[in-house]
Amino acid sequence: MMPHVSLEQLPEPWLAMICIRVVGQRVLAVWWRYKAARVQAQYWHRAGSGRPKGGGQVATADGLYASAAEGAGAANVVH
């Protein structure tokens, strides 16, 4: 467990507040993109919007699937 440190104990409390805010915003942005990608994947799965269930699928880096027919565009799936 981390020891409790108050902002008054830090050398520059305003700098610490800025860092905490920036890091928090980055974490939220990454989480929001991940959540949006999962929702989009569920929509594709339910709607079956032209995406094949078997055979010519290509897994992208984040685990989403794109049709092999999309060719070079398969790597450009919305993350």
PyMOL Python script that loads the backbone (N, CA, C, O; Angstrom):
from pymol import cmd

cmd.read_pdbstr("""\
ATOM      1  N   MET A   1       0.810  -1.175   0.000  1.00  0.00           N
ATOM      2  CA  MET A   1       0.000   0.000   0.000  1.00  0.00           C
ATOM      3  C   MET A   1       0.867   1.257   0.000  1.00  0.00           C
ATOM      4  O   MET A   1       1.892   1.310   0.680  1.00  0.00           O
ATOM      5  N   MET A   2       0.456   2.261  -0.758  1.00  0.00           N
ATOM      6  CA  MET A   2       1.260   3.475  -0.847  1.00  0.00           C
ATOM      7  C   MET A   2       1.021   4.358   0.379  1.00  0.00           C
ATOM      8  O   MET A   2      -0.106   4.471   0.861  1.00  0.00           O
ATOM      9  N   PRO A   3       2.081   4.975   0.872  1.00  0.00           N
ATOM     10  CA  PRO A   3       1.893   5.883   2.010  1.00  0.00           C
ATOM     11  C   PRO A   3       1.109   7.121   1.594  1.00  0.00           C
ATOM     12  O   PRO A   3       1.209   7.579   0.456  1.00  0.00           O
ATOM     13  N   HIS A   4       0.337   7.649   2.515  1.00  0.00           N
ATOM     14  CA  HIS A   4      -0.459   8.832   2.205  1.00  0.00           C
ATOM     15  C   HIS A   4       0.448  10.057   2.167  1.00  0.00           C
ATOM     16  O   HIS A   4       1.178  10.327   3.121  1.00  0.00           O
ATOM     17  N   VAL A   5       0.400  10.793   1.066  1.00  0.00           N
ATOM     18  CA  VAL A   5       1.203  12.015   0.922  1.00  0.00           C
ATOM     19  C   VAL A   5       0.251  13.144   0.594  1.00  0.00           C
ATOM     20  O   VAL A   5      -0.473  13.073  -0.399  1.00  0.00           O
ATOM     21  N   SER A   6       0.237  14.170   1.401  1.00  0.00           N
ATOM     22  CA  SER A   6      -0.627  15.312   1.118  1.00  0.00           C
ATOM     23  C   SER A   6       0.063  16.231   0.122  1.00  0.00           C
ATOM     24  O   SER A   6       1.286  16.207  -0.014  1.00  0.00           O
ATOM     25  N   LEU A   7      -0.724  17.036  -0.570  1.00  0.00           N
ATOM     26  CA  LEU A   7      -0.158  17.933  -1.569  1.00  0.00           C
ATOM     27  C   LEU A   7       0.759  18.977  -0.942  1.00  0.00           C
ATOM     28  O   LEU A   7       1.666  19.483  -1.603  1.00  0.00           O
ATOM     29  N   GLU A   8       0.529  19.304   0.329  1.00  0.00           N
ATOM     30  CA  GLU A   8       1.378  20.300   0.991  1.00  0.00           C
ATOM     31  C   GLU A   8       2.800  19.782   1.198  1.00  0.00           C
ATOM     32  O   GLU A   8       3.735  20.573   1.325  1.00  0.00           O
ATOM     33  N   GLN A   9       2.970  18.450   1.232  1.00  0.00           N
ATOM     34  CA  GLN A   9       4.297  17.874   1.444  1.00  0.00           C
ATOM     35  C   GLN A   9       5.119  17.854   0.162  1.00  0.00           C
ATOM     36  O   GLN A   9       6.337  17.677   0.205  1.00  0.00           O
ATOM     37  N   LEU A  10       4.463  18.033  -0.969  1.00  0.00           N
ATOM     38  CA  LEU A  10       5.191  18.026  -2.235  1.00  0.00           C
ATOM     39  C   LEU A  10       5.857  19.383  -2.446  1.00  0.00           C
ATOM     40  O   LEU A  10       5.358  20.398  -1.960  1.00  0.00           O
ATOM     41  N   PRO A  11       6.997  19.413  -3.179  1.00  0.00           N
ATOM     42  CA  PRO A  11       7.707  20.680  -3.351  1.00  0.00           C
ATOM     43  C   PRO A  11       6.879  21.738  -4.087  1.00  0.00           C
ATOM     44  O   PRO A  11       6.912  22.912  -3.719  1.00  0.00           O
ATOM     45  N   GLU A  12       6.149  21.338  -5.107  1.00  0.00           N
ATOM     46  CA  GLU A  12       5.324  22.277  -5.882  1.00  0.00           C
ATOM     47  C   GLU A  12       3.919  21.704  -6.004  1.00  0.00           C
ATOM     48  O   GLU A  12       3.649  20.925  -6.918  1.00  0.00           O
ATOM     49  N   PRO A  13       3.018  22.078  -5.094  1.00  0.00           N
ATOM     50  CA  PRO A  13       1.683  21.476  -5.149  1.00  0.00           C
ATOM     51  C   PRO A  13       0.925  21.771  -6.438  1.00  0.00           C
ATOM     52  O   PRO A  13       0.169  20.922  -6.910  1.00  0.00           O
ATOM     53  N   TRP A  14       1.108  22.940  -7.012  1.00  0.00           N
ATOM     54  CA  TRP A  14       0.397  23.261  -8.257  1.00  0.00           C
ATOM     55  C   TRP A  14       0.895  22.389  -9.402  1.00  0.00           C
ATOM     56  O   TRP A  14       0.116  21.997 -10.272  1.00  0.00           O
ATOM     57  N   LEU A  15       2.211  22.079  -9.404  1.00  0.00           N
ATOM     58  CA  LEU A  15       2.751  21.211 -10.445  1.00  0.00           C
ATOM     59  C   LEU A  15       2.200  19.790 -10.303  1.00  0.00           C
ATOM     60  O   LEU A  15       1.891  19.124 -11.291  1.00  0.00           O
ATOM     61  N   ALA A  16       2.085  19.345  -9.054  1.00  0.00           N
ATOM     62  CA  ALA A  16       1.520  18.018  -8.811  1.00  0.00           C
ATOM     63  C   ALA A  16       0.071  17.960  -9.278  1.00  0.00           C
ATOM     64  O   ALA A  16      -0.352  16.962  -9.860  1.00  0.00           O
ATOM     65  N   MET A  17      -0.690  19.019  -9.030  1.00  0.00           N
ATOM     66  CA  MET A  17      -2.094  19.037  -9.459  1.00  0.00           C
ATOM     67  C   MET A  17      -2.199  18.980 -10.989  1.00  0.00           C
ATOM     68  O   MET A  17      -3.061  18.287 -11.530  1.00  0.00           O
ATOM     69  N   ILE A  18      -1.330  19.702 -11.670  1.00  0.00           N
ATOM     70  CA  ILE A  18      -1.344  19.685 -13.139  1.00  0.00           C
ATOM     71  C   ILE A  18      -1.007  18.284 -13.649  1.00  0.00           C
ATOM     72  O   ILE A  18      -1.655  17.771 -14.561  1.00  0.00           O
ATOM     73  N   CYS A  19       0.023  17.670 -13.044  1.00  0.00           N
ATOM     74  CA  CYS A  19       0.422  16.319 -13.476  1.00  0.00           C
ATOM     75  C   CYS A  19      -0.705  15.312 -13.245  1.00  0.00           C
ATOM     76  O   CYS A  19      -0.986  14.477 -14.104  1.00  0.00           O
ATOM     77  N   ILE A  20      -1.344  15.399 -12.084  1.00  0.00           N
ATOM     78  CA  ILE A  20      -2.447  14.476 -11.778  1.00  0.00           C
ATOM     79  C   ILE A  20      -3.581  14.665 -12.778  1.00  0.00           C
ATOM     80  O   ILE A  20      -4.164  13.688 -13.248  1.00  0.00           O
ATOM     81  N   ARG A  21      -3.892  15.895 -13.099  1.00  0.00           N
ATOM     82  CA  ARG A  21      -4.980  16.170 -14.040  1.00  0.00           C
ATOM     83  C   ARG A  21      -4.644  15.656 -15.439  1.00  0.00           C
ATOM     84  O   ARG A  21      -5.485  15.044 -16.098  1.00  0.00           O
ATOM     85  N   VAL A  22      -3.407  15.905 -15.894  1.00  0.00           N
ATOM     86  CA  VAL A  22      -3.006  15.465 -17.241  1.00  0.00           C
ATOM     87  C   VAL A  22      -3.006  13.943 -17.336  1.00  0.00           C
ATOM     88  O   VAL A  22      -3.531  13.380 -18.296  1.00  0.00           O
ATOM     89  N   VAL A  23      -2.423  13.282 -16.349  1.00  0.00           N
ATOM     90  CA  VAL A  23      -2.382  11.816 -16.359  1.00  0.00           C
ATOM     91  C   VAL A  23      -3.803  11.257 -16.310  1.00  0.00           C
ATOM     92  O   VAL A  23      -4.120  10.301 -17.018  1.00  0.00           O
ATOM     93  N   GLY A  24      -4.653  11.849 -15.480  1.00  0.00           N
ATOM     94  CA  GLY A  24      -6.041  11.391 -15.395  1.00  0.00           C
ATOM     95  C   GLY A  24      -6.773  11.531 -16.717  1.00  0.00           C
ATOM     96  O   GLY A  24      -7.536  10.647 -17.107  1.00  0.00           O
ATOM     97  N   GLN A  25      -6.544  12.638 -17.406  1.00  0.00           N
ATOM     98  CA  GLN A  25      -7.201  12.843 -18.703  1.00  0.00           C
ATOM     99  C   GLN A  25      -6.714  11.833 -19.725  1.00  0.00           C
ATOM    100  O   GLN A  25      -7.505  11.347 -20.534  1.00  0.00           O
ATOM    101  N   ARG A  26      -5.421  11.507 -19.706  1.00  0.00           N
ATOM    102  CA  ARG A  26      -4.897  10.518 -20.656  1.00  0.00           C
ATOM    103  C   ARG A  26      -5.479   9.136 -20.382  1.00  0.00           C
ATOM    104  O   ARG A  26      -5.836   8.407 -21.307  1.00  0.00           O
ATOM    105  N   VAL A  27      -5.572   8.785 -19.098  1.00  0.00           N
ATOM    106  CA  VAL A  27      -6.136   7.480 -18.741  1.00  0.00           C
ATOM    107  C   VAL A  27      -7.589   7.403 -19.191  1.00  0.00           C
ATOM    108  O   VAL A  27      -8.012   6.391 -19.750  1.00  0.00           O
ATOM    109  N   LEU A  28      -8.351   8.458 -18.955  1.00  0.00           N
ATOM    110  CA  LEU A  28      -9.748   8.475 -19.388  1.00  0.00           C
ATOM    111  C   LEU A  28      -9.867   8.392 -20.907  1.00  0.00           C
ATOM    112  O   LEU A  28     -10.751   7.705 -21.419  1.00  0.00           O
ATOM    113  N   ALA A  29      -8.986   9.083 -21.632  1.00  0.00           N
ATOM    114  CA  ALA A  29      -9.043   9.054 -23.090  1.00  0.00           C
ATOM    115  C   ALA A  29      -8.777   7.644 -23.621  1.00  0.00           C
ATOM    116  O   ALA A  29      -9.466   7.179 -24.529  1.00  0.00           O
ATOM    117  N   VAL A  30      -7.780   6.971 -23.057  1.00  0.00           N
ATOM    118  CA  VAL A  30      -7.473   5.603 -23.492  1.00  0.00           C
ATOM    119  C   VAL A  30      -8.636   4.673 -23.180  1.00  0.00           C
ATOM    120  O   VAL A  30      -9.016   3.849 -24.011  1.00  0.00           O
ATOM    121  N   TRP A  31      -9.204   4.803 -21.978  1.00  0.00           N
ATOM    122  CA  TRP A  31     -10.340   3.960 -21.588  1.00  0.00           C
ATOM    123  C   TRP A  31     -11.533   4.212 -22.497  1.00  0.00           C
ATOM    124  O   TRP A  31     -12.216   3.271 -22.900  1.00  0.00           O
ATOM    125  N   TRP A  32     -11.789   5.476 -22.824  1.00  0.00           N
ATOM    126  CA  TRP A  32     -12.937   5.822 -23.659  1.00  0.00           C
ATOM    127  C   TRP A  32     -12.782   5.239 -25.053  1.00  0.00           C
ATOM    128  O   TRP A  32     -13.750   4.736 -25.624  1.00  0.00           O
ATOM    129  N   ARG A  33     -11.559   5.300 -25.619  1.00  0.00           N
ATOM    130  CA  ARG A  33     -11.327   4.714 -26.946  1.00  0.00           C
ATOM    131  C   ARG A  33     -11.508   3.204 -26.908  1.00  0.00           C
ATOM    132  O   ARG A  33     -12.091   2.622 -27.823  1.00  0.00           O
ATOM    133  N   TYR A  34     -11.007   2.565 -25.845  1.00  0.00           N
ATOM    134  CA  TYR A  34     -11.153   1.116 -25.711  1.00  0.00           C
ATOM    135  C   TYR A  34     -12.634   0.742 -25.642  1.00  0.00           C
ATOM    136  O   TYR A  34     -13.079  -0.195 -26.304  1.00  0.00           O
ATOM    137  N   LYS A  35     -13.395   1.492 -24.825  1.00  0.00           N
ATOM    138  CA  LYS A  35     -14.826   1.198 -24.685  1.00  0.00           C
ATOM    139  C   LYS A  35     -15.550   1.392 -26.020  1.00  0.00           C
ATOM    140  O   LYS A  35     -16.397   0.580 -26.391  1.00  0.00           O
ATOM    141  N   ALA A  36     -15.220   2.456 -26.733  1.00  0.00           N
ATOM    142  CA  ALA A  36     -15.858   2.709 -28.026  1.00  0.00           C
ATOM    143  C   ALA A  36     -15.548   1.587 -29.015  1.00  0.00           C
ATOM    144  O   ALA A  36     -16.417   1.187 -29.789  1.00  0.00           O
ATOM    145  N   ALA A  37     -14.326   1.082 -28.995  1.00  0.00           N
ATOM    146  CA  ALA A  37     -13.954  -0.014 -29.896  1.00  0.00           C
ATOM    147  C   ALA A  37     -14.739  -1.278 -29.557  1.00  0.00           C
ATOM    148  O   ALA A  37     -15.163  -2.004 -30.456  1.00  0.00           O
ATOM    149  N   ARG A  38     -14.933  -1.543 -28.272  1.00  0.00           N
ATOM    150  CA  ARG A  38     -15.688  -2.731 -27.873  1.00  0.00           C
ATOM    151  C   ARG A  38     -17.149  -2.609 -28.294  1.00  0.00           C
ATOM    152  O   ARG A  38     -17.736  -3.575 -28.781  1.00  0.00           O
ATOM    153  N   VAL A  39     -17.740  -1.422 -28.110  1.00  0.00           N
ATOM    154  CA  VAL A  39     -19.135  -1.221 -28.511  1.00  0.00           C
ATOM    155  C   VAL A  39     -19.273  -1.394 -30.014  1.00  0.00           C
ATOM    156  O   VAL A  39     -20.231  -2.012 -30.478  1.00  0.00           O
ATOM    157  N   GLN A  40     -18.328  -0.857 -30.784  1.00  0.00           N
ATOM    158  CA  GLN A  40     -18.377  -0.987 -32.239  1.00  0.00           C
ATOM    159  C   GLN A  40     -18.254  -2.456 -32.642  1.00  0.00           C
ATOM    160  O   GLN A  40     -18.935  -2.904 -33.565  1.00  0.00           O
ATOM    161  N   ALA A  41     -17.396  -3.202 -31.961  1.00  0.00           N
ATOM    162  CA  ALA A  41     -17.238  -4.621 -32.276  1.00  0.00           C
ATOM    163  C   ALA A  41     -18.526  -5.384 -31.993  1.00  0.00           C
ATOM    164  O   ALA A  41     -18.901  -6.275 -32.756  1.00  0.00           O
ATOM    165  N   GLN A  42     -19.207  -5.040 -30.897  1.00  0.00           N
ATOM    166  CA  GLN A  42     -20.476  -5.702 -30.594  1.00  0.00           C
ATOM    167  C   GLN A  42     -21.519  -5.373 -31.663  1.00  0.00           C
ATOM    168  O   GLN A  42     -22.300  -6.237 -32.061  1.00  0.00           O
ATOM    169  N   TYR A  43     -21.529  -4.134 -32.119  1.00  0.00           N
ATOM    170  CA  TYR A  43     -22.481  -3.746 -33.157  1.00  0.00           C
ATOM    171  C   TYR A  43     -22.238  -4.532 -34.430  1.00  0.00           C
ATOM    172  O   TYR A  43     -23.181  -5.027 -35.047  1.00  0.00           O
ATOM    173  N   TRP A  44     -20.959  -4.651 -34.833  1.00  0.00           N
ATOM    174  CA  TRP A  44     -20.642  -5.425 -36.035  1.00  0.00           C
ATOM    175  C   TRP A  44     -21.081  -6.870 -35.864  1.00  0.00           C
ATOM    176  O   TRP A  44     -21.605  -7.485 -36.793  1.00  0.00           O
ATOM    177  N   HIS A  45     -20.862  -7.409 -34.665  1.00  0.00           N
ATOM    178  CA  HIS A  45     -21.203  -8.807 -34.434  1.00  0.00           C
ATOM    179  C   HIS A  45     -22.707  -9.010 -34.527  1.00  0.00           C
ATOM    180  O   HIS A  45     -23.165  -9.965 -35.155  1.00  0.00           O
ATOM    181  N   ARG A  46     -23.481  -8.122 -33.907  1.00  0.00           N
ATOM    182  CA  ARG A  46     -24.946  -8.269 -33.909  1.00  0.00           C
ATOM    183  C   ARG A  46     -25.543  -7.978 -35.266  1.00  0.00           C
ATOM    184  O   ARG A  46     -26.396  -8.724 -35.749  1.00  0.00           O
ATOM    185  N   ALA A  47     -25.094  -6.881 -35.895  1.00  0.00           N
ATOM    186  CA  ALA A  47     -25.689  -6.480 -37.165  1.00  0.00           C
ATOM    187  C   ALA A  47     -25.189  -7.354 -38.309  1.00  0.00           C
ATOM    188  O   ALA A  47     -25.872  -7.496 -39.324  1.00  0.00           O
ATOM    189  N   GLY A  48     -24.004  -7.941 -38.155  1.00  0.00           N
ATOM    190  CA  GLY A  48     -23.432  -8.748 -39.225  1.00  0.00           C
ATOM    191  C   GLY A  48     -23.246  -7.934 -40.485  1.00  0.00           C
ATOM    192  O   GLY A  48     -23.423  -8.448 -41.589  1.00  0.00           O
ATOM    193  N   SER A  49     -22.890  -6.669 -40.335  1.00  0.00           N
ATOM    194  CA  SER A  49     -22.886  -5.728 -41.461  1.00  0.00           C
ATOM    195  C   SER A  49     -21.792  -6.065 -42.473  1.00  0.00           C
ATOM    196  O   SER A  49     -20.806  -5.340 -42.605  1.00  0.00           O
ATOM    197  N   GLY A  50     -21.979  -7.154 -43.171  1.00  0.00           N
ATOM    198  CA  GLY A  50     -21.061  -7.509 -44.231  1.00  0.00           C
ATOM    199  C   GLY A  50     -19.765  -8.118 -43.744  1.00  0.00           C
ATOM    200  O   GLY A  50     -18.896  -8.432 -44.558  1.00  0.00           O
ATOM    201  N   ARG A  51     -19.608  -8.293 -42.472  1.00  0.00           N
ATOM    202  CA  ARG A  51     -18.365  -8.862 -41.953  1.00  0.00           C
ATOM    203  C   ARG A  51     -18.556 -10.367 -41.793  1.00  0.00           C
ATOM    204  O   ARG A  51     -19.454 -10.802 -41.072  1.00  0.00           O
ATOM    205  N   PRO A  52     -17.723 -11.168 -42.456  1.00  0.00           N
ATOM    206  CA  PRO A  52     -17.912 -12.614 -42.420  1.00  0.00           C
ATOM    207  C   PRO A  52     -17.656 -13.194 -41.034  1.00  0.00           C
ATOM    208  O   PRO A  52     -16.807 -12.702 -40.291  1.00  0.00           O
ATOM    209  N   LYS A  53     -18.400 -14.246 -40.694  1.00  0.00           N
ATOM    210  CA  LYS A  53     -18.233 -14.879 -39.383  1.00  0.00           C
ATOM    211  C   LYS A  53     -17.070 -15.882 -39.389  1.00  0.00           C
ATOM    212  O   LYS A  53     -16.509 -16.196 -38.339  1.00  0.00           O
ATOM    213  N   GLY A  54     -16.725 -16.368 -40.550  1.00  0.00           N
ATOM    214  CA  GLY A  54     -15.636 -17.339 -40.614  1.00  0.00           C
ATOM    215  C   GLY A  54     -14.818 -17.109 -41.862  1.00  0.00           C
ATOM    216  O   GLY A  54     -15.180 -16.288 -42.706  1.00  0.00           O
ATOM    217  N   GLY A  55     -13.730 -17.820 -41.984  1.00  0.00           N
ATOM    218  CA  GLY A  55     -12.941 -17.699 -43.203  1.00  0.00           C
ATOM    219  C   GLY A  55     -12.112 -16.433 -43.234  1.00  0.00           C
ATOM    220  O   GLY A  55     -11.276 -16.215 -42.357  1.00  0.00           O
ATOM    221  N   GLY A  56     -12.336 -15.589 -44.244  1.00  0.00           N
ATOM    222  CA  GLY A  56     -11.443 -14.473 -44.532  1.00  0.00           C
ATOM    223  C   GLY A  56     -11.452 -13.329 -43.550  1.00  0.00           C
ATOM    224  O   GLY A  56     -11.767 -12.198 -43.920  1.00  0.00           O
ATOM    225  N   GLN A  57     -11.117 -13.596 -42.321  1.00  0.00           N
ATOM    226  CA  GLN A  57     -11.014 -12.518 -41.336  1.00  0.00           C
ATOM    227  C   GLN A  57      -9.559 -12.248 -41.000  1.00  0.00           C
ATOM    228  O   GLN A  57      -8.727 -13.156 -40.989  1.00  0.00           O
ATOM    229  N   VAL A  58      -9.270 -11.004 -40.732  1.00  0.00           N
ATOM    230  CA  VAL A  58      -7.920 -10.609 -40.343  1.00  0.00           C
ATOM    231  C   VAL A  58      -8.031  -9.938 -38.990  1.00  0.00           C
ATOM    232  O   VAL A  58      -8.790  -8.982 -38.828  1.00  0.00           O
ATOM    233  N   ALA A  59      -7.276 -10.432 -38.010  1.00  0.00           N
ATOM    234  CA  ALA A  59      -7.316  -9.827 -36.679  1.00  0.00           C
ATOM    235  C   ALA A  59      -6.430  -8.591 -36.679  1.00  0.00           C
ATOM    236  O   ALA A  59      -5.271  -8.645 -37.089  1.00  0.00           O
ATOM    237  N   THR A  60      -6.983  -7.483 -36.217  1.00  0.00           N
ATOM    238  CA  THR A  60      -6.182  -6.267 -36.082  1.00  0.00           C
ATOM    239  C   THR A  60      -5.509  -6.282 -34.716  1.00  0.00           C
ATOM    240  O   THR A  60      -5.763  -7.176 -33.909  1.00  0.00           O
ATOM    241  N   ALA A  61      -4.659  -5.303 -34.453  1.00  0.00           N
ATOM    242  CA  ALA A  61      -3.840  -5.284 -33.239  1.00  0.00           C
ATOM    243  C   ALA A  61      -4.673  -5.278 -31.969  1.00  0.00           C
ATOM    244  O   ALA A  61      -4.249  -5.831 -30.955  1.00  0.00           O
ATOM    245  N   ASP A  62      -5.862  -4.657 -32.004  1.00  0.00           N
ATOM    246  CA  ASP A  62      -6.651  -4.557 -30.780  1.00  0.00           C
ATOM    247  C   ASP A  62      -7.692  -5.670 -30.662  1.00  0.00           C
ATOM    248  O   ASP A  62      -8.559  -5.609 -29.790  1.00  0.00           O
ATOM    249  N   GLY A  63      -7.620  -6.685 -31.525  1.00  0.00           N
ATOM    250  CA  GLY A  63      -8.506  -7.822 -31.392  1.00  0.00           C
ATOM    251  C   GLY A  63      -9.785  -7.725 -32.206  1.00  0.00           C
ATOM    252  O   GLY A  63     -10.568  -8.674 -32.238  1.00  0.00           O
ATOM    253  N   LEU A  64     -10.011  -6.591 -32.866  1.00  0.00           N
ATOM    254  CA  LEU A  64     -11.184  -6.493 -33.727  1.00  0.00           C
ATOM    255  C   LEU A  64     -10.911  -7.269 -35.010  1.00  0.00           C
ATOM    256  O   LEU A  64      -9.758  -7.538 -35.349  1.00  0.00           O
ATOM    257  N   TYR A  65     -11.970  -7.625 -35.714  1.00  0.00           N
ATOM    258  CA  TYR A  65     -11.791  -8.376 -36.938  1.00  0.00           C
ATOM    259  C   TYR A  65     -12.250  -7.544 -38.127  1.00  0.00           C
ATOM    260  O   TYR A  65     -13.264  -6.848 -38.070  1.00  0.00           O
ATOM    261  N   ALA A  66     -11.495  -7.631 -39.181  1.00  0.00           N
ATOM    262  CA  ALA A  66     -11.841  -6.938 -40.415  1.00  0.00           C
ATOM    263  C   ALA A  66     -11.841  -7.949 -41.548  1.00  0.00           C
ATOM    264  O   ALA A  66     -11.119  -8.945 -41.509  1.00  0.00           O
ATOM    265  N   SER A  67     -12.643  -7.687 -42.538  1.00  0.00           N
ATOM    266  CA  SER A  67     -12.713  -8.581 -43.678  1.00  0.00           C
ATOM    267  C   SER A  67     -11.419  -8.518 -44.481  1.00  0.00           C
ATOM    268  O   SER A  67     -10.857  -7.441 -44.680  1.00  0.00           O
ATOM    269  N   ALA A  68     -10.950  -9.671 -44.938  1.00  0.00           N
ATOM    270  CA  ALA A  68      -9.738  -9.701 -45.750  1.00  0.00           C
ATOM    271  C   ALA A  68      -9.967  -8.990 -47.076  1.00  0.00           C
ATOM    272  O   ALA A  68      -9.013  -8.551 -47.717  1.00  0.00           O
ATOM    273  N   ALA A  69     -11.236  -8.872 -47.494  1.00  0.00           N
ATOM    274  CA  ALA A  69     -11.559  -8.202 -48.750  1.00  0.00           C
ATOM    275  C   ALA A  69     -11.249  -6.711 -48.692  1.00  0.00           C
ATOM    276  O   ALA A  69     -11.141  -6.054 -49.727  1.00  0.00           O
ATOM    277  N   GLU A  70     -11.106  -6.178 -47.480  1.00  0.00           N
ATOM    278  CA  GLU A  70     -10.779  -4.758 -47.364  1.00  0.00           C
ATOM    279  C   GLU A  70      -9.319  -4.483 -47.696  1.00  0.00           C
ATOM    280  O   GLU A  70      -8.913  -3.331 -47.843  1.00  0.00           O
ATOM    281  N   GLY A  71      -8.541  -5.541 -47.811  1.00  0.00           N
ATOM    282  CA  GLY A  71      -7.160  -5.409 -48.230  1.00  0.00           C
ATOM    283  C   GLY A  71      -6.332  -4.560 -47.286  1.00  0.00           C
ATOM    284  O   GLY A  71      -6.322  -4.794 -46.077  1.00  0.00           O
ATOM    285  N   ALA A  72      -5.640  -3.575 -47.836  1.00  0.00           N
ATOM    286  CA  ALA A  72      -4.747  -2.740 -47.030  1.00  0.00           C
ATOM    287  C   ALA A  72      -5.520  -1.927 -46.001  1.00  0.00           C
ATOM    288  O   ALA A  72      -4.954  -1.512 -44.990  1.00  0.00           O
ATOM    289  N   GLY A  73      -6.791  -1.697 -46.242  1.00  0.00           N
ATOM    290  CA  GLY A  73      -7.596  -0.926 -45.304  1.00  0.00           C
ATOM    291  C   GLY A  73      -7.918  -1.682 -44.033  1.00  0.00           C
ATOM    292  O   GLY A  73      -8.441  -1.097 -43.084  1.00  0.00           O
ATOM    293  N   ALA A  74      -7.613  -2.980 -43.995  1.00  0.00           N
ATOM    294  CA  ALA A  74      -7.944  -3.772 -42.807  1.00  0.00           C
ATOM    295  C   ALA A  74      -7.186  -3.281 -41.580  1.00  0.00           C
ATOM    296  O   ALA A  74      -7.675  -3.416 -40.458  1.00  0.00           O
ATOM    297  N   ALA A  75      -6.016  -2.721 -41.776  1.00  0.00           N
ATOM    298  CA  ALA A  75      -5.235  -2.232 -40.641  1.00  0.00           C
ATOM    299  C   ALA A  75      -5.754  -0.897 -40.130  1.00  0.00           C
ATOM    300  O   ALA A  75      -5.341  -0.441 -39.064  1.00  0.00           O
ATOM    301  N   ASN A  76      -6.658  -0.263 -40.881  1.00  0.00           N
ATOM    302  CA  ASN A  76      -7.138   1.063 -40.520  1.00  0.00           C
ATOM    303  C   ASN A  76      -8.496   1.017 -39.837  1.00  0.00           C
ATOM    304  O   ASN A  76      -9.268   1.972 -39.933  1.00  0.00           O
ATOM    305  N   VAL A  77      -8.797  -0.074 -39.152  1.00  0.00           N
ATOM    306  CA  VAL A  77     -10.054  -0.189 -38.418  1.00  0.00           C
ATOM    307  C   VAL A  77     -10.032   0.826 -37.286  1.00  0.00           C
ATOM    308  O   VAL A  77      -8.987   1.053 -36.677  1.00  0.00           O
ATOM    309  N   VAL A  78     -11.170   1.434 -37.001  1.00  0.00           N
ATOM    310  CA  VAL A  78     -11.246   2.447 -35.944  1.00  0.00           C
ATOM    311  C   VAL A  78     -10.842   1.832 -34.624  1.00  0.00           C
ATOM    312  O   VAL A  78     -11.400   0.813 -34.217  1.00  0.00           O
ATOM    313  N   HIS A  79      -9.890   2.429 -33.955  1.00  0.00           N
ATOM    314  CA  HIS A  79      -9.396   1.911 -32.677  1.00  0.00           C
ATOM    315  C   HIS A  79     -10.089   2.619 -31.549  1.00  0.00           C
ATOM    316  O   HIS A  79      -9.819   2.332 -30.382  1.00  0.00           O
TER     317      HIS A  79
END
""", "prot")
cmd.dss("prot")
cmd.show_as("cartoon", "prot")
cmd.util.cbc("prot")
cmd.orient("prot")
